[in-house]
């Protein structure tokens, strides 16, 4: 849980291996659902933050892709 809504912290958390990113205003039910989801291998983002990972990674789409399975 965090109070930070900026893209830099979100990206840093994802790079560090975070499987969830909830803002501190999350209600109890949202927190419990997030814990269950992450424990089952899923990922959870606060509704306010959910569209940001896709937008951040889309910014990298102009970069050349690395070879998926190098020899």
N, CA, C and O atoms as a Maestro MAE file, in Angstrom:
{
 s_m_m2io_version
 :::
 2.0.0
}

f_m_ct {
 s_m_title
 :::
 protein
 m_atom[284] {
  # First column is atom index #
  i_m_mmod_type
  r_m_x_coord
  r_m_y_coord
  r_m_z_coord
  i_m_residue_number
  s_m_chain_name
  s_m_pdb_residue_name
  s_m_pdb_atom_name
  i_m_atomic_number
  :::
  1 25 0.843 -1.179 0.000 1 A "UNK " " N  " 7
  2 3 0.000 0.000 0.000 1 A "UNK " " CA " 6
  3 2 0.880 1.231 0.000 1 A "UNK " " C  " 6
  4 15 1.957 1.266 0.595 1 A "UNK " " O  " 8
  5 25 0.386 2.221 -0.680 2 A "UNK " " N  " 7
  6 3 1.154 3.450 -0.814 2 A "UNK " " CA " 6
  7 2 0.219 4.633 -0.937 2 A "UNK " " C  " 6
  8 15 -0.961 4.478 -1.251 2 A "UNK " " O  " 8
  9 25 0.747 5.798 -0.692 3 A "UNK " " N  " 7
  10 3 -0.015 7.017 -0.953 3 A "UNK " " CA " 6
  11 2 0.502 7.696 -2.215 3 A "UNK " " C  " 6
  12 15 -0.005 8.743 -2.618 3 A "UNK " " O  " 8
  13 25 1.509 7.096 -2.832 4 A "UNK " " N  " 7
  14 3 2.132 7.668 -4.015 4 A "UNK " " CA " 6
  15 2 1.373 7.264 -5.275 4 A "UNK " " C  " 6
  16 15 1.185 6.080 -5.550 4 A "UNK " " O  " 8
  17 25 0.945 8.264 -6.031 5 A "UNK " " N  " 7
  18 3 0.220 8.009 -7.270 5 A "UNK " " CA " 6
  19 2 1.040 8.348 -8.504 5 A "UNK " " C  " 6
  20 15 0.504 8.391 -9.611 5 A "UNK " " O  " 8
  21 25 2.346 8.590 -8.326 6 A "UNK " " N  " 7
  22 3 3.123 8.999 -9.495 6 A "UNK " " CA " 6
  23 2 3.664 7.797 -10.259 6 A "UNK " " C  " 6
  24 15 3.867 6.721 -9.695 6 A "UNK " " O  " 8
  25 25 3.892 8.002 -11.545 7 A "UNK " " N  " 7
  26 3 4.328 6.935 -12.441 7 A "UNK " " CA " 6
  27 2 5.696 6.365 -12.070 7 A "UNK " " C  " 6
  28 15 5.923 5.163 -12.203 7 A "UNK " " O  " 8
  29 25 6.605 7.218 -11.608 8 A "UNK " " N  " 7
  30 3 7.947 6.746 -11.264 8 A "UNK " " CA " 6
  31 2 7.910 5.705 -10.153 8 A "UNK " " C  " 6
  32 15 8.592 4.684 -10.239 8 A "UNK " " O  " 8
  33 25 7.122 5.954 -9.115 9 A "UNK " " N  " 7
  34 3 7.025 4.995 -8.016 9 A "UNK " " CA " 6
  35 2 6.308 3.721 -8.440 9 A "UNK " " C  " 6
  36 15 6.675 2.627 -8.010 9 A "UNK " " O  " 8
  37 25 5.296 3.856 -9.274 10 A "UNK " " N  " 7
  38 3 4.590 2.682 -9.782 10 A "UNK " " CA " 6
  39 2 5.540 1.805 -10.588 10 A "UNK " " C  " 6
  40 15 5.587 0.592 -10.381 10 A "UNK " " O  " 8
  41 25 6.285 2.397 -11.491 11 A "UNK " " N  " 7
  42 3 7.220 1.652 -12.323 11 A "UNK " " CA " 6
  43 2 8.334 1.034 -11.470 11 A "UNK " " C  " 6
  44 15 8.740 -0.102 -11.712 11 A "UNK " " O  " 8
  45 25 8.820 1.768 -10.488 12 A "UNK " " N  " 7
  46 3 9.850 1.235 -9.598 12 A "UNK " " CA " 6
  47 2 9.325 0.026 -8.825 12 A "UNK " " C  " 6
  48 15 10.052 -0.951 -8.640 12 A "UNK " " O  " 8
  49 25 8.089 0.080 -8.377 13 A "UNK " " N  " 7
  50 3 7.488 -1.044 -7.648 13 A "UNK " " CA " 6
  51 2 7.359 -2.265 -8.550 13 A "UNK " " C  " 6
  52 15 7.663 -3.380 -8.127 13 A "UNK " " O  " 8
  53 25 6.916 -2.069 -9.779 14 A "UNK " " N  " 7
  54 3 6.777 -3.184 -10.722 14 A "UNK " " CA " 6
  55 2 8.143 -3.792 -11.025 14 A "UNK " " C  " 6
  56 15 8.294 -5.013 -11.052 14 A "UNK " " O  " 8
  57 25 9.132 -2.938 -11.251 15 A "UNK " " N  " 7
  58 3 10.489 -3.428 -11.516 15 A "UNK " " CA " 6
  59 2 11.052 -4.197 -10.329 15 A "UNK " " C  " 6
  60 15 11.834 -5.131 -10.508 15 A "UNK " " O  " 8
  61 25 10.661 -3.814 -9.121 16 A "UNK " " N  " 7
  62 3 11.142 -4.489 -7.912 16 A "UNK " " CA " 6
  63 2 10.397 -5.794 -7.650 16 A "UNK " " C  " 6
  64 15 10.735 -6.534 -6.726 16 A "UNK " " O  " 8
  65 25 9.371 -6.076 -8.475 17 A "UNK " " N  " 7
  66 3 8.655 -7.339 -8.340 17 A "UNK " " CA " 6
  67 2 7.292 -7.242 -7.679 17 A "UNK " " C  " 6
  68 15 6.691 -8.265 -7.352 17 A "UNK " " O  " 8
  69 25 6.795 -6.034 -7.479 18 A "UNK " " N  " 7
  70 3 5.475 -5.879 -6.862 18 A "UNK " " CA " 6
  71 2 4.409 -6.531 -7.730 18 A "UNK " " C  " 6
  72 15 4.401 -6.367 -8.950 18 A "UNK " " O  " 8
  73 25 3.521 -7.263 -7.098 19 A "UNK " " N  " 7
  74 3 2.404 -7.912 -7.793 19 A "UNK " " CA " 6
  75 2 1.104 -7.165 -7.524 19 A "UNK " " C  " 6
  76 15 0.041 -7.562 -8.000 19 A "UNK " " O  " 8
  77 25 1.195 -6.090 -6.762 20 A "UNK " " N  " 7
  78 3 0.031 -5.288 -6.460 20 A "UNK " " CA " 6
  79 2 0.447 -3.873 -6.118 20 A "UNK " " C  " 6
  80 15 1.581 -3.623 -5.709 20 A "UNK " " O  " 8
  81 25 -0.479 -2.958 -6.290 21 A "UNK " " N  " 7
  82 3 -0.209 -1.556 -6.001 21 A "UNK " " CA " 6
  83 2 -1.525 -0.924 -5.591 21 A "UNK " " C  " 6
  84 15 -2.316 -0.505 -6.435 21 A "UNK " " O  " 8
  85 25 -1.748 -0.860 -4.299 22 A "UNK " " N  " 7
  86 3 -2.979 -0.282 -3.776 22 A "UNK " " CA " 6
  87 2 -2.692 1.043 -3.105 22 A "UNK " " C  " 6
  88 15 -1.684 1.201 -2.418 22 A "UNK " " O  " 8
  89 25 -3.585 1.990 -3.310 23 A "UNK " " N  " 7
  90 3 -3.465 3.271 -2.630 23 A "UNK " " CA " 6
  91 2 -4.019 3.138 -1.214 23 A "UNK " " C  " 6
  92 15 -4.898 2.316 -0.955 23 A "UNK " " O  " 8
  93 25 -3.497 3.956 -0.303 24 A "UNK " " N  " 7
  94 3 -3.860 3.841 1.109 24 A "UNK " " CA " 6
  95 2 -5.349 4.025 1.380 24 A "UNK " " C  " 6
  96 15 -5.825 3.618 2.439 24 A "UNK " " O  " 8
  97 25 -6.080 4.611 0.480 25 A "UNK " " N  " 7
  98 3 -7.511 4.806 0.670 25 A "UNK " " CA " 6
  99 2 -8.344 3.568 0.374 25 A "UNK " " C  " 6
  100 15 -9.572 3.620 0.443 25 A "UNK " " O  " 8
  101 25 -7.692 2.451 0.043 26 A "UNK " " N  " 7
  102 3 -8.424 1.221 -0.297 26 A "UNK " " CA " 6
  103 2 -9.248 0.752 0.890 26 A "UNK " " C  " 6
  104 15 -8.815 0.833 2.040 26 A "UNK " " O  " 8
  105 25 -10.432 0.265 0.594 27 A "UNK " " N  " 7
  106 3 -11.302 -0.249 1.652 27 A "UNK " " CA " 6
  107 2 -10.928 -1.691 1.985 27 A "UNK " " C  " 6
  108 15 -10.226 -2.355 1.222 27 A "UNK " " O  " 8
  109 25 -11.398 -2.155 3.114 28 A "UNK " " N  " 7
  110 3 -11.052 -3.485 3.623 28 A "UNK " " CA " 6
  111 2 -11.284 -4.588 2.585 28 A "UNK " " C  " 6
  112 15 -10.424 -5.447 2.388 28 A "UNK " " O  " 8
  113 25 -12.435 -4.565 1.930 29 A "UNK " " N  " 7
  114 3 -12.777 -5.590 0.951 29 A "UNK " " CA " 6
  115 2 -11.790 -5.596 -0.216 29 A "UNK " " C  " 6
  116 15 -11.410 -6.657 -0.711 29 A "UNK " " O  " 8
  117 25 -11.383 -4.416 -0.646 30 A "UNK " " N  " 7
  118 3 -10.426 -4.306 -1.746 30 A "UNK " " CA " 6
  119 2 -9.071 -4.883 -1.334 30 A "UNK " " C  " 6
  120 15 -8.407 -5.548 -2.128 30 A "UNK " " O  " 8
  121 25 -8.671 -4.629 -0.102 31 A "UNK " " N  " 7
  122 3 -7.388 -5.143 0.398 31 A "UNK " " CA " 6
  123 2 -7.428 -6.668 0.490 31 A "UNK " " C  " 6
  124 15 -6.487 -7.341 0.069 31 A "UNK " " O  " 8
  125 25 -8.511 -7.209 1.037 32 A "UNK " " N  " 7
  126 3 -8.627 -8.663 1.164 32 A "UNK " " CA " 6
  127 2 -8.643 -9.343 -0.209 32 A "UNK " " C  " 6
  128 15 -7.997 -10.373 -0.402 32 A "UNK " " O  " 8
  129 25 -9.373 -8.770 -1.148 33 A "UNK " " N  " 7
  130 3 -9.404 -9.320 -2.501 33 A "UNK " " CA " 6
  131 2 -8.015 -9.258 -3.141 33 A "UNK " " C  " 6
  132 15 -7.598 -10.197 -3.818 33 A "UNK " " O  " 8
  133 25 -7.310 -8.160 -2.927 34 A "UNK " " N  " 7
  134 3 -5.964 -8.014 -3.475 34 A "UNK " " CA " 6
  135 2 -5.030 -9.069 -2.897 34 A "UNK " " C  " 6
  136 15 -4.254 -9.675 -3.636 34 A "UNK " " O  " 8
  137 25 -5.092 -9.294 -1.598 35 A "UNK " " N  " 7
  138 3 -4.243 -10.303 -0.972 35 A "UNK " " CA " 6
  139 2 -4.529 -11.692 -1.532 35 A "UNK " " C  " 6
  140 15 -3.604 -12.442 -1.840 35 A "UNK " " O  " 8
  141 25 -5.798 -12.031 -1.663 36 A "UNK " " N  " 7
  142 3 -6.159 -13.341 -2.216 36 A "UNK " " CA " 6
  143 2 -5.674 -13.477 -3.658 36 A "UNK " " C  " 6
  144 15 -5.132 -14.515 -4.039 36 A "UNK " " O  " 8
  145 25 -5.866 -12.446 -4.447 37 A "UNK " " N  " 7
  146 3 -5.484 -12.474 -5.855 37 A "UNK " " CA " 6
  147 2 -3.979 -12.650 -6.014 37 A "UNK " " C  " 6
  148 15 -3.529 -13.474 -6.810 37 A "UNK " " O  " 8
  149 25 -3.212 -11.887 -5.268 38 A "UNK " " N  " 7
  150 3 -1.752 -11.968 -5.364 38 A "UNK " " CA " 6
  151 2 -1.263 -13.323 -4.862 38 A "UNK " " C  " 6
  152 15 -0.335 -13.893 -5.436 38 A "UNK " " O  " 8
  153 25 -1.869 -13.843 -3.804 39 A "UNK " " N  " 7
  154 3 -1.482 -15.160 -3.282 39 A "UNK " " CA " 6
  155 2 -1.751 -16.272 -4.300 39 A "UNK " " C  " 6
  156 15 -1.097 -17.314 -4.277 39 A "UNK " " O  " 8
  157 25 -2.713 -16.043 -5.187 40 A "UNK " " N  " 7
  158 3 -3.037 -17.034 -6.208 40 A "UNK " " CA " 6
  159 2 -2.276 -16.781 -7.506 40 A "UNK " " C  " 6
  160 15 -2.556 -17.414 -8.524 40 A "UNK " " O  " 8
  161 25 -1.317 -15.858 -7.474 41 A "UNK " " N  " 7
  162 3 -0.485 -15.603 -8.643 41 A "UNK " " CA " 6
  163 2 -0.917 -14.448 -9.518 41 A "UNK " " C  " 6
  164 15 -0.281 -14.173 -10.535 41 A "UNK " " O  " 8
  165 25 -1.978 -13.771 -9.147 42 A "UNK " " N  " 7
  166 3 -2.459 -12.643 -9.947 42 A "UNK " " CA " 6
  167 2 -1.775 -11.342 -9.586 42 A "UNK " " C  " 6
  168 15 -0.870 -11.308 -8.753 42 A "UNK " " O  " 8
  169 25 -2.213 -10.291 -10.215 43 A "UNK " " N  " 7
  170 3 -1.701 -8.953 -9.944 43 A "UNK " " CA " 6
  171 2 -2.882 -8.021 -9.731 43 A "UNK " " C  " 6
  172 15 -3.940 -8.198 -10.334 43 A "UNK " " O  " 8
  173 25 -2.695 -7.027 -8.870 44 A "UNK " " N  " 7
  174 3 -3.784 -6.115 -8.523 44 A "UNK " " CA " 6
  175 2 -3.271 -4.685 -8.500 44 A "UNK " " C  " 6
  176 15 -2.206 -4.399 -7.953 44 A "UNK " " O  " 8
  177 25 -4.044 -3.796 -9.100 45 A "UNK " " N  " 7
  178 3 -3.734 -2.375 -9.057 45 A "UNK " " CA " 6
  179 2 -4.996 -1.635 -8.647 45 A "UNK " " C  " 6
  180 15 -6.101 -2.024 -9.026 45 A "UNK " " O  " 8
  181 25 -4.834 -0.564 -7.869 46 A "UNK " " N  " 7
  182 3 -5.978 0.269 -7.511 46 A "UNK " " CA " 6
  183 2 -6.658 0.726 -8.793 46 A "UNK " " C  " 6
  184 15 -5.985 0.986 -9.791 46 A "UNK " " O  " 8
  185 25 -7.978 0.827 -8.779 47 A "UNK " " N  " 7
  186 3 -8.688 1.245 -9.991 47 A "UNK " " CA " 6
  187 2 -8.117 2.539 -10.587 47 A "UNK " " C  " 6
  188 15 -8.035 2.682 -11.807 47 A "UNK " " O  " 8
  189 25 -7.731 3.464 -9.732 48 A "UNK " " N  " 7
  190 3 -7.182 4.742 -10.192 48 A "UNK " " CA " 6
  191 2 -5.839 4.552 -10.903 48 A "UNK " " C  " 6
  192 15 -5.463 5.375 -11.738 48 A "UNK " " O  " 8
  193 25 -5.117 3.483 -10.580 49 A "UNK " " N  " 7
  194 3 -3.786 3.252 -11.135 49 A "UNK " " CA " 6
  195 2 -3.781 2.204 -12.248 49 A "UNK " " C  " 6
  196 15 -2.758 2.034 -12.911 49 A "UNK " " O  " 8
  197 25 -4.869 1.511 -12.469 50 A "UNK " " N  " 7
  198 3 -4.901 0.334 -13.334 50 A "UNK " " CA " 6
  199 2 -4.497 0.595 -14.782 50 A "UNK " " C  " 6
  200 15 -3.858 -0.260 -15.396 50 A "UNK " " O  " 8
  201 25 -4.844 1.732 -15.336 51 A "UNK " " N  " 7
  202 3 -4.509 1.983 -16.740 51 A "UNK " " CA " 6
  203 2 -3.062 2.411 -16.925 51 A "UNK " " C  " 6
  204 15 -2.549 2.383 -18.044 51 A "UNK " " O  " 8
  205 25 -2.406 2.799 -15.865 52 A "UNK " " N  " 7
  206 3 -1.055 3.341 -15.985 52 A "UNK " " CA " 6
  207 2 0.003 2.333 -16.433 52 A "UNK " " C  " 6
  208 15 0.832 2.697 -17.266 52 A "UNK " " O  " 8
  209 25 0.034 1.090 -15.939 53 A "UNK " " N  " 7
  210 3 1.078 0.165 -16.427 53 A "UNK " " CA " 6
  211 2 1.036 -0.010 -17.945 53 A "UNK " " C  " 6
  212 15 2.081 -0.018 -18.595 53 A "UNK " " O  " 8
  213 25 -0.147 -0.147 -18.507 54 A "UNK " " N  " 7
  214 3 -0.261 -0.311 -19.960 54 A "UNK " " CA " 6
  215 2 0.263 0.921 -20.678 54 A "UNK " " C  " 6
  216 15 0.954 0.800 -21.689 54 A "UNK " " O  " 8
  217 25 -0.054 2.098 -20.171 55 A "UNK " " N  " 7
  218 3 0.416 3.339 -20.786 55 A "UNK " " CA " 6
  219 2 1.931 3.465 -20.665 55 A "UNK " " C  " 6
  220 15 2.600 3.889 -21.608 55 A "UNK " " O  " 8
  221 25 2.471 3.098 -19.506 56 A "UNK " " N  " 7
  222 3 3.919 3.178 -19.304 56 A "UNK " " CA " 6
  223 2 4.661 2.225 -20.230 56 A "UNK " " C  " 6
  224 15 5.664 2.600 -20.839 56 A "UNK " " O  " 8
  225 25 4.173 0.997 -20.338 57 A "UNK " " N  " 7
  226 3 4.844 0.028 -21.196 57 A "UNK " " CA " 6
  227 2 4.646 0.344 -22.674 57 A "UNK " " C  " 6
  228 15 5.495 -0.006 -23.493 57 A "UNK " " O  " 8
  229 25 3.556 0.993 -23.025 58 A "UNK " " N  " 7
  230 3 3.332 1.399 -24.416 58 A "UNK " " CA " 6
  231 2 4.376 2.417 -24.846 58 A "UNK " " C  " 6
  232 15 4.713 2.505 -26.027 58 A "UNK " " O  " 8
  233 25 4.891 3.190 -23.887 59 A "UNK " " N  " 7
  234 3 5.918 4.183 -24.198 59 A "UNK " " CA " 6
  235 2 7.194 3.507 -24.688 59 A "UNK " " C  " 6
  236 15 7.983 4.118 -25.410 59 A "UNK " " O  " 8
  237 25 7.401 2.248 -24.301 60 A "UNK " " N  " 7
  238 3 8.578 1.519 -24.730 60 A "UNK " " CA " 6
  239 2 8.386 0.850 -26.095 60 A "UNK " " C  " 6
  240 15 9.326 0.263 -26.630 60 A "UNK " " O  " 8
  241 25 7.188 0.934 -26.655 61 A "UNK " " N  " 7
  242 3 6.902 0.217 -27.898 61 A "UNK " " CA " 6
  243 2 7.741 0.732 -29.065 61 A "UNK " " C  " 6
  244 15 7.923 0.010 -30.044 61 A "UNK " " O  " 8
  245 25 8.251 1.947 -28.989 62 A "UNK " " N  " 7
  246 3 9.080 2.481 -30.051 62 A "UNK " " CA " 6
  247 2 10.498 1.924 -30.027 62 A "UNK " " C  " 6
  248 15 11.226 2.027 -31.014 62 A "UNK " " O  " 8
  249 25 10.884 1.341 -28.915 63 A "UNK " " N  " 7
  250 3 12.222 0.768 -28.795 63 A "UNK " " CA " 6
  251 2 12.259 -0.578 -29.500 63 A "UNK " " C  " 6
  252 15 11.264 -1.303 -29.500 63 A "UNK " " O  " 8
  253 25 13.384 -0.920 -30.097 64 A "UNK " " N  " 7
  254 3 13.466 -2.225 -30.759 64 A "UNK " " CA " 6
  255 2 13.310 -3.361 -29.750 64 A "UNK " " C  " 6
  256 15 13.871 -3.318 -28.655 64 A "UNK " " O  " 8
  257 25 12.553 -4.355 -30.130 65 A "UNK " " N  " 7
  258 3 12.324 -5.504 -29.255 65 A "UNK " " CA " 6
  259 2 13.567 -6.380 -29.200 65 A "UNK " " C  " 6
  260 15 14.281 -6.536 -30.191 65 A "UNK " " O  " 8
  261 25 13.810 -6.943 -28.032 66 A "UNK " " N  " 7
  262 3 14.907 -7.882 -27.903 66 A "UNK " " CA " 6
  263 2 14.465 -9.220 -28.458 66 A "UNK " " C  " 6
  264 15 13.273 -9.525 -28.501 66 A "UNK " " O  " 8
  265 25 15.429 -10.012 -28.878 67 A "UNK " " N  " 7
  266 3 15.122 -11.346 -29.387 67 A "UNK " " CA " 6
  267 2 14.571 -12.186 -28.250 67 A "UNK " " C  " 6
  268 15 15.180 -12.264 -27.183 67 A "UNK " " O  " 8
  269 25 13.421 -12.817 -28.468 68 A "UNK " " N  " 7
  270 3 12.748 -13.554 -27.413 68 A "UNK " " CA " 6
  271 2 13.558 -14.739 -26.898 68 A "UNK " " C  " 6
  272 15 13.650 -14.951 -25.688 68 A "UNK " " O  " 8
  273 25 14.135 -15.500 -27.795 69 A "UNK " " N  " 7
  274 3 14.896 -16.691 -27.406 69 A "UNK " " CA " 6
  275 2 16.227 -16.697 -28.155 69 A "UNK " " C  " 6
  276 15 16.384 -17.374 -29.172 69 A "UNK " " O  " 8
  277 25 17.198 -15.915 -27.620 70 A "UNK " " N  " 7
  278 3 18.476 -15.859 -28.326 70 A "UNK " " CA " 6
  279 2 19.165 -17.218 -28.352 70 A "UNK " " C  " 6
  280 15 18.959 -18.039 -27.458 70 A "UNK " " O  " 8
  281 25 19.985 -17.457 -29.377 71 A "UNK " " N  " 7
  282 3 20.656 -18.766 -29.489 71 A "UNK " " CA " 6
  283 2 21.611 -19.018 -28.329 71 A "UNK " " C  " 6
  284 15 22.251 -20.068 -28.273 71 A "UNK " " O  " 8
  :::
 }
 m_bond[283] {
  # First column is bond index #
  i_m_from
  i_m_to
  i_m_order
  :::
  1 1 2 1
  2 2 3 1
  3 3 4 2
  4 3 5 1
  5 5 6 1
  6 6 7 1
  7 7 8 2
  8 7 9 1
  9 9 10 1
  10 10 11 1
  11 11 12 2
  12 11 13 1
  13 13 14 1
  14 14 15 1
  15 15 16 2
  16 15 17 1
  17 17 18 1
  18 18 19 1
  19 19 20 2
  20 19 21 1
  21 21 22 1
  22 22 23 1
  23 23 24 2
  24 23 25 1
  25 25 26 1
  26 26 27 1
  27 27 28 2
  28 27 29 1
  29 29 30 1
  30 30 31 1
  31 31 32 2
  32 31 33 1
  33 33 34 1
  34 34 35 1
  35 35 36 2
  36 35 37 1
  37 37 38 1
  38 38 39 1
  39 39 40 2
  40 39 41 1
  41 41 42 1
  42 42 43 1
  43 43 44 2
  44 43 45 1
  45 45 46 1
  46 46 47 1
  47 47 48 2
  48 47 49 1
  49 49 50 1
  50 50 51 1
  51 51 52 2
  52 51 53 1
  53 53 54 1
  54 54 55 1
  55 55 56 2
  56 55 57 1
  57 57 58 1
  58 58 59 1
  59 59 60 2
  60 59 61 1
  61 61 62 1
  62 62 63 1
  63 63 64 2
  64 63 65 1
  65 65 66 1
  66 66 67 1
  67 67 68 2
  68 67 69 1
  69 69 70 1
  70 70 71 1
  71 71 72 2
  72 71 73 1
  73 73 74 1
  74 74 75 1
  75 75 76 2
  76 75 77 1
  77 77 78 1
  78 78 79 1
  79 79 80 2
  80 79 81 1
  81 81 82 1
  82 82 83 1
  83 83 84 2
  84 83 85 1
  85 85 86 1
  86 86 87 1
  87 87 88 2
  88 87 89 1
  89 89 90 1
  90 90 91 1
  91 91 92 2
  92 91 93 1
  93 93 94 1
  94 94 95 1
  95 95 96 2
  96 95 97 1
  97 97 98 1
  98 98 99 1
  99 99 100 2
  100 99 101 1
  101 101 102 1
  102 102 103 1
  103 103 104 2
  104 103 105 1
  105 105 106 1
  106 106 107 1
  107 107 108 2
  108 107 109 1
  109 109 110 1
  110 110 111 1
  111 111 112 2
  112 111 113 1
  113 113 114 1
  114 114 115 1
  115 115 116 2
  116 115 117 1
  117 117 118 1
  118 118 119 1
  119 119 120 2
  120 119 121 1
  121 121 122 1
  122 122 123 1
  123 123 124 2
  124 123 125 1
  125 125 126 1
  126 126 127 1
  127 127 128 2
  128 127 129 1
  129 129 130 1
  130 130 131 1
  131 131 132 2
  132 131 133 1
  133 133 134 1
  134 134 135 1
  135 135 136 2
  136 135 137 1
  137 137 138 1
  138 138 139 1
  139 139 140 2
  140 139 141 1
  141 141 142 1
  142 142 143 1
  143 143 144 2
  144 143 145 1
  145 145 146 1
  146 146 147 1
  147 147 148 2
  148 147 149 1
  149 149 150 1
  150 150 151 1
  151 151 152 2
  152 151 153 1
  153 153 154 1
  154 154 155 1
  155 155 156 2
  156 155 157 1
  157 157 158 1
  158 158 159 1
  159 159 160 2
  160 159 161 1
  161 161 162 1
  162 162 163 1
  163 163 164 2
  164 163 165 1
  165 165 166 1
  166 166 167 1
  167 167 168 2
  168 167 169 1
  169 169 170 1
  170 170 171 1
  171 171 172 2
  172 171 173 1
  173 173 174 1
  174 174 175 1
  175 175 176 2
  176 175 177 1
  177 177 178 1
  178 178 179 1
  179 179 180 2
  180 179 181 1
  181 181 182 1
  182 182 183 1
  183 183 184 2
  184 183 185 1
  185 185 186 1
  186 186 187 1
  187 187 188 2
  188 187 189 1
  189 189 190 1
  190 190 191 1
  191 191 192 2
  192 191 193 1
  193 193 194 1
  194 194 195 1
  195 195 196 2
  196 195 197 1
  197 197 198 1
  198 198 199 1
  199 199 200 2
  200 199 201 1
  201 201 202 1
  202 202 203 1
  203 203 204 2
  204 203 205 1
  205 205 206 1
  206 206 207 1
  207 207 208 2
  208 207 209 1
  209 209 210 1
  210 210 211 1
  211 211 212 2
  212 211 213 1
  213 213 214 1
  214 214 215 1
  215 215 216 2
  216 215 217 1
  217 217 218 1
  218 218 219 1
  219 219 220 2
  220 219 221 1
  221 221 222 1
  222 222 223 1
  223 223 224 2
  224 223 225 1
  225 225 226 1
  226 226 227 1
  227 227 228 2
  228 227 229 1
  229 229 230 1
  230 230 231 1
  231 231 232 2
  232 231 233 1
  233 233 234 1
  234 234 235 1
  235 235 236 2
  236 235 237 1
  237 237 238 1
  238 238 239 1
  239 239 240 2
  240 239 241 1
  241 241 242 1
  242 242 243 1
  243 243 244 2
  244 243 245 1
  245 245 246 1
  246 246 247 1
  247 247 248 2
  248 247 249 1
  249 249 250 1
  250 250 251 1
  251 251 252 2
  252 251 253 1
  253 253 254 1
  254 254 255 1
  255 255 256 2
  256 255 257 1
  257 257 258 1
  258 258 259 1
  259 259 260 2
  260 259 261 1
  261 261 262 1
  262 262 263 1
  263 263 264 2
  264 263 265 1
  265 265 266 1
  266 266 267 1
  267 267 268 2
  268 267 269 1
  269 269 270 1
  270 270 271 1
  271 271 272 2
  272 271 273 1
  273 273 274 1
  274 274 275 1
  275 275 276 2
  276 275 277 1
  277 277 278 1
  278 278 279 1
  279 279 280 2
  280 279 281 1
  281 281 282 1
  282 282 283 1
  283 283 284 2
  :::
 }
}
